[in-house]
Amino acid sequence: AKYRINPGNVGFKDKKDRQFAAIVEMAIKYDKPVRIGVNWGSLDQELLTRLMDENQAQGFPLTAQEVTREAIVQSAILSAEMAEEIGLGRDKIILSAKVSGVQDLIAVYTELATRSNHALHLGLTEAGMGTKGIVASSAAMGILLQQGIGDTIRISLTPEPNGDRTREVQVSQELLQTMGFRQFVPIVAACPGCGRTTSTVFQELAQNIQADLRKNMPVWREKYPGVENLKVAVMGCIVNGPGESKHADIGISLPGTGETPTAPVFVDGKKAATLRGPSIAQDFEKMVADYIEQRYGRGKAAAE
């Protein structure tokens, strides 16, 4: 757990410095890290006004947006320096700068990474709901993470009515996993569907397997070490399905429109079985479970 200080609302003038110092001293006393979180919605107005005045005196070489970005960066860095002067170790300081614009976030964190060597927490604030929030956060953080910028992340999503915050965690994990930085749950690759896939079987099967894998991960993480690296493929027709299934650890190519109602299954790149009949989905789910047990569980230990 971390303490959090927002330099923009910790107080004003002398009171600001006293209250800032009091929080830092408590963090030192209890050996707690501190996240210095600047937010453009509560930016230090004294600092912003000074920078705006300086920019005006120089003939406005920077836009108001650029000055605001600079104020965010300076607020974070100056606050970190103050915390270190009080006695907080640099390894106990995390900086964050919350803005709601993708380009603003990229620009601010690029500057922070250049001008400081503190740990950085990435997050796009006010990202919004659903796909809009997911796309905006992923676009901004994906660019920064690819450049090696960022130590922790949060994807902030406005919850759906009666929803909860677990979606934020799932999307954060999926971003890191998709980019190849961390593995949390097995990947299920599935085709998007086309004119050859009028059936919904492949969609339902992909959804069910993904849900089942995620549900079981708390137990499987201990029982089957390495299972988070598993790749499963669920393809909807025979045109590209077999080839794409071979790239997964275990994959199935379901019959498309007008195709013979059979489904070849590939294990470790080789055809292992052909499923037929009304229970293709259930049979494949069992094959996935058996594969996990054999590769990551007791079967593997016995073979070794």
Secondary structure, DSSP 8 states (H G I E B T S, - for coil): --EEE-TTTS-SHHHHHHHHHHHHHHHHHTT--EEEEEEGGG--HHHHHHHHHHHHHTT--S-HHHHHHHHHHHHHHHHHHHHHHHT--GGGEEEEEEBS-HHHHHHHHHHHHHH--SEEEEEETT--BHHHHHHHHHHHHHHHHHTT--SEEEE--B--TT--SHHHHHHHHHHHHHTTS---S-EEEE----TT---SHHHHHHHHHHHHHHHHHHHHHHHSTTGGG-EEEEESSTTTHHHHHTTSSEEEE---TTS-SEEEEEETTEEEEEEESTTHHHHHHHHHHHHHHHHHSHHHHHH-
